[in-house]
Amino acid sequence: MPTKLVVDCSTGVTTEVELTAEEIAQREADAQAFAEAKAKEEAEAEAKAEARAAILERLGLTEDEAKVLLG
């Protein structure tokens, strides 16, 4: 069973406690939401890179040439 650390800052005592079913469900939901957000972010970055490559191809420029022009 997954656990968490509980630290009492006033005493410095650290206790390892098993997670409740709700905490486990929340951790799984958070992990799923993070994975979905990461996948969306990666897809958007890939789409942007593909669009940039298509524009450069239409202009007949390489990535380095575009950097020189814009930089």
Secondary structure, DSSP 8 states (H G I E B T S, - for coil): --EEEEEETTTTEEEEEE--HHHHHHHHHHHHHHHHHHHHHHHHHHHHHHHHHHHHHHHT--HHHHHHHH-
